[in-house]
Amino acid sequence: MWRYLPLQISPAARGWVQAALVGGTGRHVVFEVKGNLQQFPFPQDQGGKFRVSAQITDAVLRYDPDWPAITGIQGSLAIQGGLLSVEATEGLILGSKIKSARARIPDLTQGDEQLSVTGEVEGSLNDGLNFISKSPVSKFINHFTDAMQGMGMGHLSLSLQIPLRHARDTQIKGDYQFLDASIDDGEAGIPPISQLQGHLLFTEKLLSAQGLAATVLGGPAVFELSTQPSGVIRVVGHGSADMAGLFKVYHQPILMDVSGKQNWKGEFNFSEKVRDIRLESQVAYLGEPVTVRISTLKDGTLDIALKGNTSQSSLMKRYPNALLKALDSAVDWNGHLLIPASGRDEVNIVGTALVFQEPTKLVVSGAPRGKLQTDLSGKVAISALRRLGYGVLAEHAKGTTGWQARIEQEGARTQMTITSSLSGVAIDLPEPFHKSTQEEVPFTLNWTTEGNARQINGVLGNWLGVRVAYAVLVKGGVFQARRGVINFGGGAAILPPGGFIVTGTLRRADLDLWKKMSSDISGDVREGGFFGPITGVSINLEDTHWTGRTWGTHRVTAAQEGSLWQIQIRGTEADGEITWLPEDFGRVRAHFTKLIIPVAPVENTPTVTLVDPSAQKNMPSVDLVAERFGAFGKALGRLQLIGVRDAGLWRLNRFSLESPQATVEGDGRWTGGPTPQTQANLHLKASDLGKFLADIGYPGMVSRGAGEVRGQINWGGNPQDFTLLRTTGQFSLDLHDGQFSKVEPGGAGRLIGLLSLQTLPRRITLDFNDIFSDGFAFDTLSGNISMGLGVLSTHDFDMTGPAARVMLSGTVNIPTETTDLRARVSPAVGNSVSLASTVIGGPIAGAASYLLQKLLKNPIDKALTYEYAIEGSWEDPKIKPLGSSAGSAISP
């Protein structure tokens, strides 16, 4: 086309036509020239007529190199004198359909050709935004819309006045109408805008809008735009919004708990290099008011400032944790979320609160979408730990100590660490768990939570370590203990693959106290339980206090196999295996190659029984054998004990203790309930009673001696409640070939002295020193003894020895240490007389004397028989002769 233009056309106009009309097809071309060619091209038809017209198809109009071209033009081209016009009825601009477009040069011949372009375009919002960003308008409005993305439709009306000889003076007038559009500015700062309606007006210098209506964060909003004298585009707005949507805009974890419908107002300023945002509102954080201010710092960083006062109850709902029970006030806090134009986001929050009634400071820092760190510090009185359920600790520790805590969060992983030196706290547990107020024992407790798993790791100096793994219950979302380890002597080792174990070395520990404490704090596998039931043990015990006795070094290993426990003990006092089945009240089978019960503490020191019978209803069945059993500091022999749980009682089917000196057998029963009763049947068969008594702790009472003792006793209470004051029963004695030893006064010796009449020689005028003073030797000893609440009674206690025969009847009161006895002493002189007769008179006289003695039933012995009353205290008994045997109440 440009080749056919008259030479009178200015080069600027000819060049525009050459560059603007690109491609396309012309049809129905009409060319008309009429008039004096000297006046060609006949501007305003003066002196002639010049006409060119054509229908154009699929043409491209590049009306200005800085503006997007119009493509696919269907329309017309016309030249009339000096006027050139191109009109498009169809076409596209960057994918948007044009409703109409016209390019017009009024006079191609004058020196200052003016190109006028007008048009209307309707299309998608993104196409409209794309058109603006690729046109000079973007520069004029400081690239305000460059990063915007949107949905919906828009309508653009545009008018350009372009001087072809100096295009920089182009004048622009535009009107972009939003038709229910949605816009996101593509950067953190301005929340997405939806349902946008209104007109955006612009020129080459100004951008303005009045009454833009939209929806922001689910609520209505109104915006106004204006261009300031400095060239800054200012947007002001106000509205009402659902603040729960802030998290979707800024993606900061703290905003997940923001909610509430609130009014807001804001101001946004955009220049070529700076985006300045100012927005104020109130939100609800965990349901409680928080002030929020959003602004832009000088370096372009977006600053979200928050200030609030959050109560304990709200925090508990969001972070269900027993530790929050320590909070005694709301948390007063303020902070900043910093979102830079480039780089990592940051958070800085400071706050104060009362924790355990003590002021506590918290500082939160880090990257909210990376690693977030919270530091706390404060003090705590140990007594306050009762509120967290650690009352057992509070009972054994006193004082106040400082503590520090750090919470680190990164993605789904949260780790909390609490540390303290425990300085200022005194712990009064037995060794080694004992410290003074001034001593320091470093304490560290670490929680790690990731997804549905949690692990706790605690270390208390070189005392012990605990490690527990938890999983979330499907029902209720509560963390439940799944496996764990307690290690004595240092930090906990690696977690076991399953179950709960105890390891390490325990020195100088009181297991009786530990048993009580463990029942208070261990718990079981239930919702929120700290630790689970022990399923394995591997521990060294050294110098351990148990059952009121001190035990040496032992290695104890135990493992649970299904419902069965296998236990192994190797050590100085015990060496053996135990099998324990807890089901049906439990069954224990034990075989020891060695079982030595240590000597009990000194007298007046409280002791504890080997078996705790306070819970008779839980007493298991027992089958125990100890090949080498010892007690009282003596080796006693082989022990066997078989006990069976039988309905409401515990039955001792067999008890036997076999030693070289004696065998003790028996059985019994133990009935529990509100009024427990214990019964035992005993049978002692001794070959050397003196040695046996010495082995069980009563040396020097009797020497030699053989025979049997049978008895049956009962007392109200449990087995460990045995006392003579509450015991009734019967004993029968059938002993021979022994001798009462000369005993020292005091304790049980006084009773033996009474029964063997050692006090008799110094209380009566008749000299019995040769019979009793150095201990009565007996050939036979028999009798029956009844016991009733500490009072022993007999009517047939009979001792016969080479020197005399002694018969006792009456009572001995053990609680009051008094007696009321009758003693009949018959020195054995009859045989001596017969022997003397034989020596003096010969065999015939001796035989006659012996025969006479027997026929008259030892009349000489009877003549020398004396009776005594023994009454009063054991320490100073009153012995009163009652005369000869005449009228005696003691049977011969």
ZALUM-836152 format. One line per 5 residues: number of its first residue (from 0); their letters; for each residue x, y, z of C-alpha. Coordinates in pm, whole numbers, plus 50000, padded with zeros to 5 digits. Example, Ala and Ser with C-alpha at 12.3 -4.5 7.8 and 13.67 -1.06 7.14 Angstrom:
0> as> 51230,49550,50780; 51367,49894,50714
//
This chain:
0> mwryl> 50000,50000,50000; 50269,50250,50096; 50422,50223,49746; 50107,50367,49592; 50093,50673,49809
5> plqis> 50157,51011,49638; 50506,51152,49672; 50358,51456,49835; 50287,51243,50140; 50534,51316,50420
10> paarg> 50799,51053,50489; 50664,51015,50845; 50318,50930,50714; 50458,50705,50440; 50677,50529,50697
15> wvqaa> 50383,50476,50932; 50174,50321,50657; 50465,50097,50559; 50517,49976,50919; 50154,49972,51030
20> lvggt> 49974,49785,50758; 50130,49441,50756; 49989,49148,50564; 49629,49091,50485; 49429,49078,50167
25> grhvv> 49244,49360,49994; 48928,49303,49795; 48693,49524,49604; 48964,49784,49567; 48848,50112,49416
30> fevkg> 49103,50371,49289; 48984,50708,49165; 49186,51019,49062; 49026,51322,48907; 49156,51678,48872
35> nlqqf> 49469,51881,48814; 49754,51652,48916; 49958,51956,49012; 49728,51980,49314; 49735,51606,49388
40> pfpqd> 49637,51453,49629; 49361,51712,49650; 49334,51770,50028; 48975,51846,50131; 48892,51768,49763
45> qggkf> 49032,52100,49654; 49116,52100,49282; 49018,51738,49232; 48935,51403,49383; 49157,51126,49513
50> rvsaq> 48992,50809,49642; 49126,50467,49748; 48902,50215,49919; 48925,49844,49987; 48779,49569,50197
55> itdav> 49066,49410,50397; 49079,49060,50539; 49315,48904,50791; 49518,49218,50810; 49760,49330,51084
60> lrydp> 49769,49684,51206; 50081,49790,51400; 49957,50136,51477; 50243,50202,51722; 50552,49988,51785
65> dwpai> 50506,50032,52164; 50150,49906,52161; 50019,49558,52093; 49916,49509,51730; 49565,49439,51609
70> tgiqg> 49559,49110,51423; 49303,48926,51215; 49141,49248,51108; 48823,49235,50909; 48732,49584,50796
75> slaiq> 48806,49860,50551; 49078,50097,50442; 49010,50435,50288; 49211,50733,50157; 49023,51048,50071
80> gglls> 49242,51335,49971; 49486,51369,50261; 49273,51161,50502; 49369,50800,50578; 49155,50574,50791
85> veate> 49151,50208,50885; 48841,50068,51047; 48817,49719,51195; 48492,49546,51264; 48664,49229,51380
90> glilg> 49007,49156,51514; 49214,49051,51808; 49448,49226,52048; 49654,48973,52250; 49370,48726,52227
95> skiks> 49091,48968,52317; 48824,49043,52064; 48783,49399,51957; 48433,49535,51931; 48553,49822,51715
100> arari> 48879,49994,51630; 48974,50290,51413; 49310,50435,51314; 49291,50775,51146; 49535,51035,51007
105> pdltq> 49330,51346,50919; 49582,51494,50677; 49874,51306,50532; 50015,51622,50372; 50048,51866,50658
110> gdeql> 50371,51897,50846; 50250,51759,51182; 50062,51441,51105; 49847,51321,51391; 49747,50955,51429
115> svtge> 49426,50899,51615; 49349,50545,51737; 49026,50458,51914; 48882,50122,52002; 48688,49901,52235
120> vegsl> 48804,49560,52346; 48612,49303,52548; 48767,48985,52679; 48901,48799,52979; 49051,48996,53263
125> ndgln> 49388,48829,53217; 49394,48937,52850; 49309,49291,52954; 49582,49292,53221; 49822,49147,52966
130> fisks> 49739,49427,52722; 49807,49691,52987; 50137,49536,53099; 50264,49516,52737; 50164,49869,52652
135> pvskf> 50313,50205,52754; 50025,50229,53005; 50217,49992,53237; 50496,50243,53267; 50257,50531,53317
140> inhft> 50087,50349,53611; 50417,50233,53765; 50358,49875,53648; 50072,49859,53896; 49903,49567,53720
145> damqg> 50208,49374,53594; 50198,49098,53855; 49819,49074,53874; 49640,48756,53781; 49267,48736,53752
150> mgmgh> 48950,48576,53636; 48636,48718,53486; 48571,48967,53206; 48665,49326,53134; 48589,49599,52881
155> lslsl> 48854,49842,52757; 48783,50172,52584; 49101,50333,52451; 49183,50656,52270; 49531,50747,52147
160> qiplr> 49657,51070,51992; 50001,51000,51844; 50207,51273,51677; 50393,51074,51412; 50691,51309,51410
165> hardt> 50729,51309,51796; 50547,51001,51932; 50674,51064,52284; 50403,51324,52317; 50133,51064,52270
170> qikgd> 49815,51133,52463; 49622,50843,52615; 49272,50823,52748; 49147,50489,52871; 48864,50329,53062
175> yqfld> 48890,49969,53181; 48568,49836,53321; 48581,49535,53556; 48292,49297,53498; 48261,49072,53810
180> asidd> 48634,49006,53806; 48873,48847,54054; 49226,48978,54105; 49531,48854,54292; 49828,49089,54294
185> geagi> 50063,48790,54278; 50260,48898,54582; 50204,48874,54956; 50057,49202,55062; 49710,49262,54923
190> ppisq> 49450,48990,54981; 49280,48853,54666; 48988,49063,54540; 48677,48901,54394; 48347,49019,54241
195> lqghl> 48517,49342,54136; 48290,49594,53962; 48370,49948,53841; 48577,50165,53608; 48952,50219,53612
200> lftek> 49033,50542,53427; 49379,50629,53304; 49570,50879,53091; 49936,50906,53009; 49980,51074,53349
205> llsaq> 49697,50974,53579; 49523,50663,53710; 49195,50698,53897; 48889,50509,54010; 48588,50593,54218
210> glaat> 48365,50346,54398; 48523,50018,54291; 48308,49757,54462; 48450,49414,54547; 48462,49129,54792
215> vlggp> 48776,49087,55008; 48824,48795,55253; 48459,48707,55219; 48324,49053,55295; 48223,49367,55101
220> avfel> 48488,49628,55023; 48510,49964,54843; 48826,50107,54679; 48930,50440,54535; 49242,50503,54323
225> stqps> 49419,50827,54250; 49755,50942,54120; 49941,51175,54351; 50143,51474,54228; 50457,51273,54301
230> gvirv> 50339,51008,54062; 50257,50759,54339; 49936,50566,54284; 49731,50569,54601; 49463,50311,54676
235> vghgs> 49240,50349,54979; 48984,50098,55085; 48765,49981,55364; 48530,49697,55426; 48437,49401,55643
240> admag> 48622,49070,55623; 48636,48718,55763; 48987,48721,55913; 49018,48342,55896; 49117,48402,55535
245> lfkvy> 49443,48574,55632; 49622,48239,55657; 49545,48167,55291; 49697,48501,55198; 50014,48504,55408
250> hqpil> 50060,48132,55491; 50199,48203,55838; 50133,47923,56093; 50026,48164,56366; 49746,48287,56137
255> mdvsg> 49589,47939,56134; 49417,48028,56461; 49295,48372,56351; 48922,48418,56295; 48639,48669,56331
260> kqnwk> 48445,48903,56107; 48586,49252,56151; 48591,49591,55982; 48916,49702,55826; 49064,50001,55652
265> gefnf> 49376,50030,55446; 49592,50246,55226; 49821,50118,54950; 50078,50333,54766; 50258,50216,54454
270> sekvr> 50549,50390,54287; 50795,50255,54034; 51010,50088,54303; 50805,50090,54622; 50488,49912,54734
275> dirle> 50369,50069,55056; 50084,49899,55243; 49902,50018,55557; 49614,49811,55690; 49457,49798,56036
280> sqvay> 49197,49572,56191; 49112,49353,56484; 49104,48976,56465; 49027,48694,56702; 49326,48472,56790
285> lgepv> 49204,48150,56953; 48874,48330,56994; 49017,48632,57177; 49079,48988,57046; 49410,49068,56878
290> tvris> 49509,49390,56705; 49668,49345,56363; 49852,49608,56159; 49996,49530,55818; 50255,49768,55679
295> tlkdg> 50551,49785,55444; 50897,49873,55569; 51142,50088,55376; 51316,49787,55223; 50986,49655,55095
300> tldia> 50943,49397,55373; 50581,49334,55469; 50537,49369,55845; 50236,49200,56006; 50225,49335,56362
305> lkgnt> 50009,49151,56618; 49929,49234,56978; 49713,49026,57204; 49638,48880,57547; 49565,48507,57526
310> sqssl> 49413,48312,57816; 49513,47971,57946; 49177,47818,57852; 49218,47923,57489; 49572,47787,57473
315> mkryp> 49457,47457,57627; 49195,47413,57355; 49453,47467,57081; 49750,47296,57246; 49614,47028,57482
320> nallk> 49917,46977,57706; 49939,46914,58080; 50226,47162,58102; 49984,47448,58033; 49833,47380,58375
325> aldsa> 50137,47563,58506; 50011,47885,58346; 49859,48121,58605; 49773,48417,58384; 49697,48513,58029
330> vdwng> 49997,48554,57798; 50047,48921,57714; 50231,48927,57382; 50313,49130,57077; 50517,49052,56773
335> hllip> 50593,49090,56407; 50573,48859,56107; 50820,48989,55850; 50772,48891,55487; 51055,49033,55275
340> asgrd> 51029,49085,54901; 51296,48817,54869; 51449,48585,55124; 51306,48398,55422; 51012,48511,55627
345> evniv> 51083,48593,55991; 50884,48608,56312; 50969,48798,56630; 50731,48776,56927; 50789,48865,57291
350> gtalv> 50552,48798,57577; 50516,48766,57953; 50301,48549,58178; 50284,48398,58525; 50400,48036,58528
355> fqept> 50375,47862,58865; 50294,48211,59003; 50636,48334,58888; 50698,48595,58610; 50813,48422,58295
360> klvvs> 50939,48572,57970; 50901,48418,57627; 51074,48509,57300; 50971,48362,56964; 51203,48396,56666
365> gaprg> 51285,48227,56339; 51116,48158,56010; 50750,48061,56046; 50762,47848,55734; 51101,47712,55834
370> klqtd> 51244,47670,56182; 51061,47856,56460; 51218,47888,56804; 51055,47986,57134; 51268,48050,57444
375> lsgkv> 51123,48070,57796; 51278,48117,58137; 51144,48133,58488; 51141,47980,58837; 50933,47708,58997
380> aisal> 50865,47590,59352; 50872,47210,59359; 50550,47204,59560; 50373,47360,59260; 50441,47046,59054
385> rrlgy> 50146,46882,59226; 49926,47069,58977; 50084,46871,58694; 50022,46538,58865; 50375,46496,59005
390> gvlae> 50274,46490,59369; 50516,46207,59447; 50808,46429,59347; 50674,46713,59558; 50663,46482,59861
395> hakgt> 51034,46408,59839; 51174,46738,59715; 51160,47089,59857; 51271,47429,59735; 51263,47659,59432
400> tgwqa> 51481,47641,59121; 51525,47823,58794; 51443,47665,58459; 51478,47731,58090; 51281,47592,57798
405> rieqe> 51317,47600,57422; 51051,47498,57170; 51168,47442,56813; 50921,47388,56533; 51012,47297,56176
410> gartq> 50741,47171,55948; 50548,46894,56122; 50826,46844,56377; 50811,47014,56718; 51077,46975,56985
415> mtits> 51059,47113,57339; 51353,47100,57580; 51338,47196,57949; 51659,47228,58150; 51745,47310,58510
420> slsgv> 52041,47273,58745; 51801,47197,59035; 52008,47434,59246; 51790,47544,59535; 51610,47210,59558
425> aidlp> 51671,46949,59828; 51579,46587,59753; 51536,46354,60050; 51513,46020,59871; 51754,45744,59979
430> epfhk> 52094,45724,59818; 52191,45771,59548; 51887,45992,59487; 51967,46246,59753; 52096,46602,59730
435> stqee> 52125,46913,59941; 51983,47251,59847; 52320,47383,59727; 52415,47087,59509; 52354,47095,59136
440> vpftl> 52219,46798,58943; 52160,46881,58576; 51813,46795,58458; 51700,46782,58094; 51359,46683,57958
445> nwtte> 51299,46674,57584; 50971,46628,57394; 50980,46560,57020; 50651,46550,56829; 50620,46474,56461
450> gnarq> 50287,46389,56303; 50119,46120,56510; 50433,46028,56704; 50596,46174,57015; 50911,46083,57203
455> ingvl> 51017,46196,57551; 51377,46178,57667; 51472,46278,58021; 51808,46275,58199; 51867,46348,58568
460> gnwlg> 52241,46386,58621; 52407,46046,58644; 52108,45918,58840; 51876,45800,58569; 51743,45852,58220
465> vrvay> 51400,45788,58071; 51301,45754,57706; 50941,45689,57598; 50778,45674,57254; 50409,45757,57210
470> avlvk> 50153,45729,56933; 49824,45910,56888; 49512,45720,56975; 49268,45715,56686; 48990,45786,56932
475> ggvfq> 49031,46123,57099; 49372,46206,56954; 49548,46145,57290; 49915,46043,57296; 49956,45691,57435
480> arrgv> 50279,45534,57561; 50390,45250,57329; 50746,45162,57431; 51004,45297,57671; 51315,45246,57879
485> infgg> 51428,45358,58225; 51803,45346,58276; 51960,45384,58619; 52304,45540,58627; 52282,45781,58331
490> gaail> 52097,45877,58017; 51854,45630,57864; 51988,45407,57591; 51820,45318,57262; 51448,45250,57276
495> ppggf> 51351,44883,57267; 51161,44765,56958; 50858,44710,57179; 50749,44710,57541; 50888,44887,57847
500> ivtgt> 51219,44789,58007; 51434,44884,58306; 51813,44879,58268; 52131,45010,58429; 52289,44987,58771
505> lrrad> 52117,45075,59098; 52344,45132,59398; 52249,45175,59761; 51880,45190,59678; 51576,45121,59894
510> ldlwk> 51361,44894,59677; 51075,44903,59926; 51045,45276,59874; 51091,45239,59497; 50808,44988,59484
515> kmssd> 50578,45234,59655; 50684,45519,59427; 50656,45314,59110; 50294,45229,59188; 50227,45602,59217
520> isgdv> 50397,45726,58900; 50437,45447,58644; 50073,45411,58541; 49976,45169,58270; 49908,45182,57899
525> reggf> 49603,45402,57903; 49508,45735,57754; 49769,45987,57860; 49974,45732,58063; 50335,45847,58116
530> fgpit> 50487,45498,58111; 50359,45149,58039; 50379,44819,58227; 50732,44683,58252; 50796,44402,58002
535> gvsin> 51169,44354,58049; 51442,44408,58310; 51820,44404,58286; 51964,44567,58593; 52253,44540,58836
540> ledth> 52168,44583,59204; 52448,44675,59441; 52421,44722,59816; 52043,44725,59786; 51798,44760,60075
545> wtgrt> 51498,44529,60038; 51259,44377,60291; 51442,44562,60565; 51768,44385,60481; 52079,44481,60288
550> wgthr> 52161,44261,59990; 52488,44233,59803; 52551,44254,59431; 52297,44091,59201; 52224,44087,58830
555> vtaaq> 51851,44062,58757; 51722,43993,58407; 51358,43938,58322; 51161,43907,58002; 50794,43871,57930
560> egslw> 50706,43596,57685; 50339,43629,57608; 50174,43622,57949; 50471,43444,58110; 50766,43608,58287
565> qiqir> 51110,43445,58290; 51335,43590,58561; 51699,43515,58630; 51891,43626,58938; 52268,43591,58979
570> gtead> 52438,43730,59287; 52592,43698,59626; 52279,43587,59813; 52052,43457,59539; 52121,43245,59233
575> geitw> 51829,43098,59047; 51543,43118,58800; 51184,43224,58852; 50886,43168,58625; 50584,43387,58690
580> lpedf> 50244,43355,58526; 50029,43655,58629; 49698,43506,58511; 49443,43370,58759; 49596,43550,59058
585> grvra> 49939,43440,58941; 50162,43135,58972; 50528,43150,59073; 50774,42867,59022; 51124,42927,59151
590> hftkl> 51435,42714,59169; 51738,42854,59348; 52073,42687,59372; 52138,42940,59646; 51904,43160,59850
595> iipva> 52053,43332,60154; 51832,43572,60347; 52061,43842,60490; 52065,43896,60863; 51794,44135,60976
600> pvent> 51894,44479,61107; 51990,44531,61468; 51724,44511,61734; 51467,44793,61746; 51516,44863,61375
605> ptvtl> 51187,44824,61184; 51192,44535,60937; 50987,44447,60635; 50867,44096,60553; 50992,43913,60247
610> vdpsa> 50642,43886,60106; 50400,44173,60132; 50081,43999,60242; 49875,44314,60281; 49701,44223,59956
615> qknmp> 49622,43855,60027; 49362,43858,59753; 49645,43897,59500; 49882,43640,59654; 49992,43397,59380
620> svdlv> 50039,43023,59397; 50401,42938,59479; 50628,42641,59412; 50974,42725,59548; 51285,42516,59597
625> aerfg> 51615,42644,59734; 51890,42382,59730; 52103,42589,59970; 51887,42804,60196; 52025,43030,60461
630> afgka> 51893,43272,60719; 51994,43424,61052; 52349,43415,60925; 52339,43035,60909; 52319,42773,60634
635> lgrlq> 51990,42595,60707; 51971,42336,60431; 51724,42263,60155; 51398,42459,60151; 51078,42367,59972
640> ligvr> 50756,42565,59983; 50434,42492,59794; 50143,42728,59832; 49817,42738,59637; 49560,43008,59585
645> daglw> 49227,42854,59683; 48915,43073,59655; 48925,43319,59945; 49233,43175,60114; 49597,43098,60046
650> rlnrf> 49686,42741,60138; 50038,42630,60231; 50031,42270,60114; 50389,42189,60203; 50675,42347,60387
655> slesp> 51000,42165,60451; 51346,42263,60563; 51605,41987,60559; 51939,42025,60738; 52190,41778,60882
660> qatve> 52064,41857,61234; 51686,41867,61180; 51393,41856,60942; 51103,42097,60977; 50784,42020,60788
665> gdgrw> 50447,42179,60794; 50144,42320,60623; 49897,42597,60685; 49639,42836,60556; 49593,43210,60532
670> tggpt> 49246,43357,60505; 49216,43716,60391; 48932,43963,60411; 48840,44220,60675; 48942,43980,60956
675> pqtqa> 49238,43778,60824; 49345,43458,60998; 49668,43257,60973; 49709,42892,61078; 50021,42674,61073
680> nlhlk> 50094,42309,61154; 50458,42232,61232; 50659,41912,61281; 51022,41932,61392; 51233,41617,61383
685> asdlg> 51582,41682,61519; 51894,41471,61544; 52082,41753,61720; 51841,42006,61862; 52116,42221,62010
690> kflad> 52289,42281,61678; 51959,42347,61506; 51859,42611,61762; 52199,42771,61725; 52156,42780,61345
695> igypg> 51825,42963,61369; 51960,43224,61608; 51930,43077,61955; 52273,42942,62043; 52370,42812,62387
700> mvsrg> 52021,42708,62494; 52049,42330,62457; 52330,42095,62372; 52267,41771,62189; 51911,41650,62205
705> agevr> 51700,41455,61961; 51334,41387,61906; 51025,41556,61777; 50817,41866,61837; 50468,41896,61692
710> gqinw> 50248,42198,61705; 49951,42384,61568; 49916,42761,61604; 49665,43027,61498; 49666,43405,61508
715> ggnpq> 49442,43680,61388; 49604,43871,61104; 49834,43815,60811; 50153,43606,60826; 50372,43908,60899
720> dftll> 50143,43998,61191; 50268,43701,61401; 50312,43782,61769; 50275,43567,62078; 50028,43820,62217
725> rttgq> 49773,43721,61951; 49860,43352,61904; 49683,43039,62028; 49783,42678,61976; 49915,42347,62106
730> fsldl> 50265,42194,62118; 50377,41846,62210; 50739,41763,62302; 50909,41425,62275; 51283,41475,62316
735> hdgqf> 51572,41269,62453; 51945,41268,62519; 52004,41638,62565; 52111,41892,62819; 52000,42244,62898
740> skvep> 52301,42471,62880; 52399,42712,63147; 52248,43034,63015; 52315,43396,63089; 52024,43586,63243
745> ggagr> 51817,43808,63016; 51580,43763,62722; 51481,43407,62630; 51757,43279,62860; 51549,43367,63163
750> ligll> 51265,43148,63041; 51497,42855,62970; 51653,42904,63312; 51312,42875,63473; 51211,42564,63281
755> slqtl> 51545,42395,63359; 51531,42513,63723; 51873,42679,63708; 51754,42936,63963; 51654,42670,64211
760> prrit> 51993,42611,64388; 52023,42968,64512; 51664,42992,64627; 51636,42691,64862; 51845,42545,65137
765> ldfnd> 51872,42200,64980; 52187,42182,64768; 52098,42097,64403; 52414,42245,64251; 52525,41918,64107
770> ifsdg> 52188,41871,63932; 52082,42208,63793; 52353,42474,63814; 52549,42376,63504; 52243,42277,63302
775> fafdt> 52005,41989,63350; 52087,41680,63146; 51781,41484,63039; 51734,41137,62907; 51373,41213,62812
780> lsgni> 51167,41529,62792; 50799,41523,62713; 50492,41726,62764; 50208,41921,62610; 50199,42300,62604
785> smglg> 49899,42518,62530; 49936,42875,62408; 49674,43141,62454; 49744,43507,62370; 50100,43488,62500
790> vlsth> 50034,43265,62802; 50191,42915,62802; 50034,42646,63019; 50122,42282,63085; 50014,42007,63318
795> dfdmt> 50256,41733,63217; 50597,41883,63147; 50828,41595,63244; 51208,41586,63229; 51396,41273,63336
800> gpaar> 51771,41268,63362; 52052,41070,63524; 52041,41296,63829; 51674,41368,63879; 51324,41377,63743
805> vmlsg> 51149,41713,63715; 50778,41761,63654; 50623,42103,63595; 50268,42231,63579; 50123,42577,63566
810> tvnip> 50154,42886,63348; 50418,43119,63204; 50299,43467,63102; 50528,43593,62827; 50382,43948,62789
815> tettd> 50426,44019,63162; 50732,43789,63202; 50583,43621,63510; 50526,43259,63614; 50291,43053,63826
820> lrarv> 50449,42707,63822; 50458,42401,64044; 50779,42196,64026; 50836,41846,64157; 51199,41743,64181
825> spavg> 51295,41382,64252; 51673,41322,64276; 51756,40979,64132; 51908,40821,64452; 51724,40485,64448
830> nsvsl> 51959,40313,64211; 52254,40461,64400; 52134,40288,64723; 52106,39957,64543; 52454,39998,64405
835> astvi> 52590,40084,64749; 52423,39774,64899; 52587,39560,64638; 52929,39704,64712; 52892,39674,65090
840> ggpia> 52676,39363,65135; 52757,39172,64828; 52555,39074,64524; 52283,38900,64721; 52218,39204,64942
845> gaasy> 52231,39435,64644; 51984,39226,64447; 51751,39208,64747; 51769,39589,64786; 51703,39653,64414
850> llqkl> 51406,39413,64416; 51264,39580,64725; 51294,39926,64561; 51100,39816,64258; 50835,39630,64449
855> lknpi> 50779,39936,64669; 50802,40173,64364; 51120,40355,64460; 51025,40449,64813; 51364,40611,64868
860> dkalt> 51319,40838,64566; 50976,40927,64688; 51110,41002,65026; 51354,41253,64873; 51102,41418,64635
865> yeyai> 51040,41790,64691; 50782,42027,64553; 50816,42402,64494; 50604,42694,64392; 50777,42924,64140
870> egswe> 50593,43252,64117; 50653,43616,64018; 50881,43777,63761; 51139,43596,63554; 51403,43839,63675
875> dpkik> 51343,43766,64044; 51114,43462,64084; 50984,43367,64428; 51055,43000,64494; 50880,42851,64791
880> plgss> 50921,42490,64909; 50594,42309,64947; 50731,42013,65137; 50741,41644,65048; 50533,41470,64784
885> agsai> 50242,41410,65019; 49930,41573,64881; 50108,41678,64565; 49896,41789,64274; 50170,41674,64036
890> sp> 50125,41322,63912; 50427,41095,63956
//
